[in-house]
Amino acid sequence: MRTRYFLWLFVLSLLGAAGLVSVQAHALPERVATHFDLAGQPDGWMTRGGELAFFLSLVTVGLPLLVAGFTYLARFHGPEALYVPNGAHWRSLENHPKACAILFRFGLLLGAALAWWSAALHARLAAANRADPPRLDGMEGLTAILLAGVVVWFFALWLRFRRIV
């Protein structure tokens, strides 16, 4: 598949997730519980505007951009820095550009998934702040989804590089 389709998916995911986070933020109180201890009790607070700026810039947009950016930058480190299955094949001068394109596409997919996961995380944060007093519950499922998604991503990447095509 062409990289531009993955790029469009990534950009639309960033815009969609950022839009959801922005809409959710307007329903938050002026003083937002943003950090919680293991028992779900708040132990860190921010203003609504500060929370929105922090969450959008670092979590919803920043983290996906960082992932996609690192996978893009792999092409500038030279073939010897590429450690993947069938490495001799993928590090050859003729196949290295293709390997970098594959890695970048996978980075865009992971970045898009992280953007949507961050919107789900923000929805949990908004729900926690609707309670009186604020309480964060049910993070186990969201954390499991993140961990399972990253494991599936790594496995799919590994399988892709095992295939020489």
N, C-alpha and C positions, 0 to 999 in steps of 0.2 A: 504494500500500500504506500501511497505517497505521504510524505511527511506533512504536507500542507493540511491534510484532513485531520491529522493528529493535532496540529497547531491550532486549527479552528476549534476542535473539541476542547483543547486546553483554554483558549481565550474565552470561549462561551461559558465554560465551567467557572472560570475566575469571575466573569461578569455576573453570572447567575448566583453563585455563592455569595459574592459581595453584595448583591442586591438583597438577597434573603437576610443576611446579617444586618444590613442597614435597616430593613423593615422591622426586624425583631428588636433592634436597639431602641427604636422609638417607643416601644412599649415598656422599656426598663425604667425603674425609678431613677431619680436624679443621683442618688448614692447607690452604687451597684456593688454587690458582693462578687468579687472576681477570683478569689482564691479560697479554697476550702480544705480543711484537714481531712484525715482519713475517715472520720466519723460523719463527714458531710456538713460540718459546722463552718461558717465563714470565718476566715482569719486574715482576709485582705480585701480592701475596698478601693474603688476608683469612682470618679464622676462618670456619668453616662457618656459624655463627650470623650473623655479620656479612654474609657473602655472601648468605645467604638473605634477610635483612632488606633489604639494598640492592637485590637483584634483584627481589624481590616488590614493594617499595614504589615503586621508580623505573622499572623496565623493564617488568615484567609488568602492573602495575596503573597506575602513574603515567603512563607514556607514552600508553596508550590513553585514559585519562581526560582527559589534556591535549588530545589530538586531538578527542575528542568534545566536550569543554568549549568549545574555541575555535569549533567549528562551531555550537554552541548559542548562544554569546554574540553571533554575527553578527547576530541579530535585534534586539539592543539598540543597534546602531550606526546605525540608520536606513537607509532605502533608498539614499541616495546613496553609501554605502560598499560596495554590492554591485556587483562588477565580474565579470559573467558574459556569455556570448553572449546576444544579444537583451536587453541590459541595460535598454533603455527599457521593454520589456514587464515584466520581472521586478522593476524598481524602482518600478513603479506601486503606489499605495497598496493596490489590491485584490489584486495578485499578490505583493507583497513577503512576506506571511506564508507563502504557499505555497512561495516560493523558499527561505525560511529553513528550512522543514520539510524540503525536499529536501536542502538542504545538511547539515542535522543528521543525516538518515538516512545520507547518504554518510559523514559523520564517524563515525557508529556502526559502519558497515561497516568502515571503515579501522581504527578502534580495535579491533574484534573480530579482524581479520586480524593486527594488530600484537601482540595478546595471544598468539595461537597461534604467531606467528613468534618471539616471545620464549621460548616454551616449547621450540621447536626449538633456539634459540640456547643455552638452558640445557642441553639434552641434549648439544650439542656440547661445552660447558664440562665437563659431568660426564664425558663420554668422554675428554676431554683429561686430566682429573685421575686417571683410572684407569690411564693410562700411567705408566711409571716410567723416566725422569723425565717429568713432565707435558709434553705437547706438543699444540698445537692445529693441526690440519690440516683441510682441506676447507671452509674458510670461503667460498671463491669461490662455490660453489653456493648457499649460504644467502644471501649478499649479493646474488647475481643474482636470487634469488627475491624479495627485498625490493624491489630497484630495479624489477624488472619489474612487481611488484604495484602499486607506487605509480604507475608510468606508466599501467598499465591503469586504475587508480582515477581518475586525472586525466582520461584520455580518456573514460571513461564519464561522469564528471561534466560534462565539456564537451559531450558528445553530449546528455545529459539537458537541459541548459539551452539547447541549440540548438533543442530541440523545444518548441513553445509549445502546451501542453495543460493 
